[in-house]
Structure formats: structure tokens, C-alpha cells
Amino acid sequence: MLGLAIHEILRSFTPNGRALALSAERLAMASWQPPDRPELPAVTGIRFFAAMHVCLYHLAQISFAITYYGREDTEHFRTWAENVWAVFDSHWVINHLVRGALSQVGMFFVMSGFILTYSYPIPPTGAFNYRSYCLSRFARVYATYLAGLIWGIPLLLFVLSGEPERLREENTRNGIPEPRATETASGLRVTPLPPEFSNSPIERALATISVPLLLQAWYPKFSIFMWNAPAWSLSVEAFLYGMFPLLILRLVHWRTRSLIVLSLFCWVAMLIPPLWYIRTDPDNTGVIDWNMVTFWFNFVRHNPLLRLPEFMIGMIVARLFADQAAANARSGKATGGWMSTIAVTIAILTMIFLEEIIGHDAAYMLQHNGLLAPVYALGCAGLALGGGPVAFICSFRWMVILGDCAYGIYLFHFPWLAYMIGFLSIKSKEDPNMELPSAWNFIFWYLAVTIAAAVYFRLKMEKKLRFRIRDFVARLWPEKSKSPVTTPTA
């Protein structure tokens, strides 16, 4: 705290106090060394399970849509999709567990807040090297994000061609979609899907611009643009990363009791938008279908401001447990096994039973928007502190490697799934007697290629691309002096 004290004294009692205070602050920063924060392998390893959960969720979602809303002239293809959907619909427990993956993106937001707070301890001066932080985080995120966009270029060209709008208009004229059932074996209501967004050429052009700029989540009609639909969460992450320095420079002074109260406030705040949607039905759909695309539905799910509380809960939990987690990692102690075990148990039970208790619509919206955020924060803390069966499994070397590739899995899986589905759809139209792959064979190649692509990119390409992106942005944002750019806390 010496640097901060000198900063305030010089600011108050000298004519050039501010300039001298900044010099003293920079001197203190130059001599300050950040505390040793070892890596947390279990926190990294769990991300692989979360990413795979999302992969299976999207396959189930698409196979469900083809089964119940597919065109009548693709009966052969619909039958194949029905066999794939049957894998996930074989038992209500499996069905609910797979669909529970909609909460995993929220877990990524919580984990981001936790990891950033753990990785960026604040120096005694209460200052933050904002430029260095931004360069590092942007390069880290954008390298894989860019690869995911390049991987999805054929999807982009398909969307820009206007073919989806033409097919949608044709279906509307023919009275499609028309479901073949009113309820699935798992109790999911099947109703005609609400009208999807029909993007004009100008809107498609604006959406195409917004995606590379990580802005798509701010406007509901663009948030799941089919170039790479899951990338909406990276648009949210970009906002959260930008908010981190401002938030951490304030939270660093908060006491434990205040942090706990703030975390409860964040949890309540994040549940208000989904409860509002459930209560008011602003899109006038009458039902929440997990394949629907409507304005307010996307606004509540994807708006970055509404996902900020999840990120803050992760930051708060890291403020409370980061030092102990680092000490445990250095000493080999493990004190968090009970926390991670309880968190995983609660998360699984919630996914299985919540819909049976409060209904599909409420369960969907609440799980998607942070209901389990405190549980995931508890799990992050437990994994960081070590111990227990969950941390034991997630700490295996190969699990850590796969967890380190989870970001790539998340961004690569959707285009690859779209290509596989599109190929089979085209071939089945050309030859209705064509033998399509079995459900399990399809699932294997879907997951295997996704994982292989993510691992290859992470080990062979990401580091070089990250350095090039960092150098490029650094030239656009030159450092004005050799001293760190600092932002005082007060």
C-alpha cells in the first residue's frame, strides 16, 4: 500500500501532485510482483464436459426440429432424424439431461469471471494495466473465434444467398411447418413454430458485419445469425471482458459480507428478465419452443447486459476463494471436494427434475438465464480448491488438454453439424433409397471430427495466430509511453 499512500500525499500537497503521484505509482508497480497463482487443472478440465454437453444439445435440437417440422417431401430424411432424436428421447431422464445443456453457457460466463479474477490480481496501487490486459484477452479470444468464422464461411454464403428466406416463403405458402404430433414421448409440446426472422438483404449485410465485430448479441435479430449461431455467447464475453477492469477495481475493496450480499443481488437480478418473459409472453407465442426465434425471446436470452450478473458472481466467488485456491495448489492441499460434489449433484438433479416441478417454459427460461449460476460458482470454487471425485476426474492430463480445447469445440461444432446434416439432406433428396448412417455412427463422427479439429487448432495453429492478432492490434493501439497505463481505484 506504500505506492497508494505516496500517490495520495503527493496529489494533495505538491503543485504538480498528479504528475508526481503517477510517477510514484508507476515506480510502485515496477517493483510489485503479482502473487504466484498456479494453474487450476480441474477448472480447465470441466470445460470439456460442458462443451460436449452443448454439442449433444444442438444435435438433439436439430434432430427434433427435422422430426416434427420437416417437409413432407423429405420423409426418408425425417425418418433418419427421428432415429437420431430417439437416442436422446429414449428415456425422460436422458432427455432432460441433454436439454439441460442450455444452462452450460451460463456456466461459461460464471467461469470467465472466476478465472479472470484469479488470473489478474490487483497490485497495491489499485491500478490496472488496461492496454496489456485488452491486448492479451482479445488475442486469446479472437484467434479461435476467427477460426470458427472461417470454418463457417460456407454457411455464411448459404445465408447470404437468400435461400433460407426462399425456402421459408415456400413453406409458408404450403402450410409448413405442420407438426406430426402434439406432444413427444418426453412431454414436450409440439406446436407450429412462430415465424422466424426474415432478414432483408440489408439486415443480412448488417448481421454479417456485426459478427466479426462481436456485436451480434446486442440486437436480437442478429444474435444467432447462422454464420456460426453459438458465437452469440462470444459477443457477450467480449462485453464482459471489457467490463472486468472496471468491476475488479471496485470489488477489490469490498468486504466478505458485502460481496455475499452483492452476489445474492446479482442472482435475483438475472432471474427477473426470464420471469418477466414467462409472465407477459411479449412475443405472443403462447408456448416456448426450444427451436423458436423471436425478438424478445432472443433479447432476454442473449443481451450482454442481462448476462453480466452471472459474470459478476464468478468474480465475487474468486475474490473470496482465489488466494486459498492458489495456496492449496502450491501446497498440494485439497479442501473443496465437498463443494464441487454438491454443485455437480445439484446441477444434475435440477436438469432432471426442474421441468417436472415448474413446467417446460419456466424451466427453460430460468435455466438458460442463470438459475444455476450460484451452483456453478460453488463448483468453480470447489474445483479450484481441489479434492473430491469431480476434481480428480477433471485433473487427468488428457482431460486438461481437452478442456483447454473446449473453446474450439464450442465454436467448431455447429458449422460441422450443419454441413453433415445438409449433406445427408441433399443426398436423401437425390436418392430416396439411399442408406443413411445409423444414429450412433453419425454421433460418433460428429463428435470425433469436432474434437479433432479443436485439438489440432489448439496445438498447431492457435499460438501463432494469437501472436499475429496481438501484434496487429498493438500497432493500431500504440503505447504512449513505456510506463503502464494505469487506472486508479479512487
DANOR-V547771 format. One record per backbone hydrogen bond with DSSP energy under -0.5 kcal/mol. NH is the residue of the N-H (numbers start at 1). CO is the residue of the C=O. If there is no record, write none. Layout:
nh->NH co->CO
nh->NH co->CO
//
This chain:
nh->5 co->1
nh->6 co->2
nh->7 co->3
nh->8 co->4
nh->9 co->5
nh->10 co->6
nh->11 co->7
nh->12 co->8
nh->13 co->9
nh->14 co->10
nh->17 co->14
nh->20 co->16
nh->21 co->17
nh->22 co->18
nh->23 co->19
nh->24 co->20
nh->25 co->21
nh->26 co->22
nh->27 co->23
nh->28 co->24
nh->29 co->25
nh->30 co->26
nh->31 co->27
nh->32 co->28
nh->37 co->35
nh->38 co->36
nh->41 co->39
nh->43 co->40
nh->44 co->40
nh->45 co->41
nh->46 co->42
nh->47 co->44
nh->48 co->45
nh->49 co->45
nh->50 co->46
nh->51 co->47
nh->52 co->48
nh->53 co->49
nh->54 co->50
nh->55 co->51
nh->56 co->52
nh->57 co->53
nh->58 co->54
nh->59 co->55
nh->60 co->56
nh->61 co->57
nh->62 co->58
nh->63 co->59
nh->64 co->60
nh->65 co->61
nh->66 co->62
nh->67 co->63
nh->68 co->64
nh->69 co->65
nh->70 co->66
nh->74 co->71
nh->75 co->72
nh->78 co->74
nh->79 co->75
nh->80 co->76
nh->81 co->77
nh->82 co->78
nh->83 co->79
nh->84 co->80
nh->85 co->81
nh->86 co->82
nh->87 co->83
nh->87 co->84
nh->88 co->84
nh->88 co->85
nh->89 co->85
nh->95 co->91
nh->96 co->92
nh->97 co->93
nh->98 co->94
nh->99 co->95
nh->100 co->96
nh->101 co->98
nh->102 co->99
nh->103 co->100
nh->104 co->101
nh->107 co->103
nh->108 co->104
nh->109 co->105
nh->110 co->106
nh->111 co->107
nh->112 co->108
nh->113 co->109
nh->114 co->110
nh->115 co->111
nh->116 co->112
nh->117 co->113
nh->118 co->114
nh->119 co->115
nh->120 co->116
nh->123 co->127
nh->126 co->123
nh->130 co->128
nh->130 co->485
nh->133 co->129
nh->134 co->130
nh->135 co->131
nh->136 co->132
nh->137 co->133
nh->138 co->134
nh->139 co->135
nh->140 co->136
nh->141 co->137
nh->142 co->138
nh->143 co->139
nh->144 co->140
nh->145 co->141
nh->146 co->142
nh->147 co->143
nh->148 co->144
nh->149 co->145
nh->150 co->146
nh->151 co->147
nh->152 co->148
nh->153 co->150
nh->155 co->152
nh->156 co->152
nh->157 co->153
nh->158 co->154
nh->159 co->155
nh->160 co->156
nh->161 co->157
nh->162 co->159
nh->163 co->158
nh->166 co->162
nh->167 co->163
nh->168 co->164
nh->169 co->165
nh->170 co->166
nh->171 co->167
nh->172 co->168
nh->173 co->169
nh->174 co->170
nh->175 co->172
nh->176 co->171
nh->184 co->188
nh->187 co->184
nh->190 co->182
nh->191 co->189
nh->199 co->197
nh->204 co->200
nh->205 co->201
nh->206 co->202
nh->207 co->203
nh->208 co->204
nh->209 co->205
nh->210 co->206
nh->211 co->207
nh->212 co->208
nh->213 co->209
nh->214 co->211
nh->215 co->210
nh->216 co->210
nh->218 co->215
nh->219 co->216
nh->222 co->219
nh->223 co->219
nh->225 co->222
nh->228 co->225
nh->231 co->228
nh->232 co->229
nh->233 co->230
nh->234 co->231
nh->235 co->231
nh->236 co->232
nh->237 co->233
nh->238 co->234
nh->239 co->235
nh->240 co->236
nh->241 co->237
nh->242 co->238
nh->243 co->239
nh->244 co->240
nh->245 co->241
nh->247 co->243
nh->248 co->244
nh->249 co->245
nh->250 co->247
nh->251 co->247
nh->252 co->248
nh->253 co->250
nh->254 co->251
nh->259 co->255
nh->260 co->256
nh->261 co->257
nh->262 co->258
nh->263 co->259
nh->264 co->260
nh->265 co->261
nh->266 co->262
nh->267 co->263
nh->268 co->264
nh->269 co->265
nh->270 co->266
nh->271 co->267
nh->271 co->268
nh->272 co->268
nh->272 co->269
nh->273 co->269
nh->274 co->270
nh->275 co->271
nh->276 co->272
nh->277 co->273
nh->278 co->274
nh->279 co->275
nh->280 co->276
nh->281 co->277
nh->284 co->281
nh->289 co->287
nh->292 co->289
nh->298 co->294
nh->299 co->295
nh->300 co->296
nh->301 co->297
nh->302 co->298
nh->303 co->299
nh->306 co->303
nh->307 co->303
nh->307 co->304
nh->308 co->304
nh->308 co->305
nh->310 co->307
nh->311 co->307
nh->312 co->308
nh->313 co->309
nh->314 co->310
nh->315 co->311
nh->316 co->312
nh->317 co->313
nh->318 co->314
nh->319 co->315
nh->320 co->316
nh->321 co->317
nh->322 co->318
nh->325 co->321
nh->326 co->322
nh->327 co->323
nh->328 co->324
nh->329 co->325
nh->330 co->326
nh->331 co->327
nh->332 co->328
nh->333 co->328
nh->335 co->385
nh->336 co->386
nh->337 co->386
nh->340 co->336
nh->341 co->337
nh->342 co->338
nh->343 co->339
nh->344 co->340
nh->345 co->341
nh->346 co->342
nh->347 co->343
nh->348 co->344
nh->349 co->345
nh->350 co->346
nh->351 co->347
nh->352 co->348
nh->353 co->349
nh->354 co->350
nh->357 co->353
nh->357 co->354
nh->358 co->354
nh->359 co->355
nh->363 co->359
nh->364 co->360
nh->365 co->361
nh->366 co->362
nh->367 co->363
nh->368 co->364
nh->369 co->365
nh->370 co->367
nh->371 co->366
nh->373 co->370
nh->376 co->372
nh->377 co->373
nh->378 co->374
nh->379 co->375
nh->380 co->376
nh->381 co->377
nh->382 co->378
nh->383 co->379
nh->384 co->380
nh->385 co->381
nh->386 co->382
nh->391 co->387
nh->392 co->388
nh->393 co->389
nh->394 co->390
nh->395 co->391
nh->396 co->393
nh->400 co->396
nh->401 co->397
nh->402 co->398
nh->403 co->399
nh->404 co->400
nh->405 co->401
nh->405 co->402
nh->406 co->403
nh->409 co->405
nh->410 co->406
nh->411 co->407
nh->412 co->408
nh->413 co->409
nh->416 co->412
nh->417 co->413
nh->418 co->414
nh->419 co->415
nh->420 co->416
nh->421 co->417
nh->422 co->418
nh->423 co->419
nh->424 co->420
nh->425 co->421
nh->426 co->422
nh->427 co->423
nh->428 co->424
nh->429 co->425
nh->430 co->426
nh->431 co->427
nh->434 co->431
nh->436 co->434
nh->442 co->438
nh->443 co->439
nh->444 co->440
nh->445 co->441
nh->446 co->442
nh->447 co->443
nh->448 co->444
nh->449 co->445
nh->450 co->446
nh->451 co->447
nh->452 co->448
nh->453 co->449
nh->454 co->450
nh->455 co->451
nh->456 co->452
nh->457 co->453
nh->458 co->454
nh->459 co->455
nh->460 co->456
nh->461 co->456
nh->461 co->457
nh->462 co->457
nh->465 co->461
nh->466 co->462
nh->467 co->463
nh->468 co->464
nh->469 co->465
nh->470 co->466
nh->471 co->467
nh->472 co->468
nh->473 co->469
nh->474 co->470
nh->475 co->471
nh->476 co->472
nh->477 co->473
nh->486 co->484
//
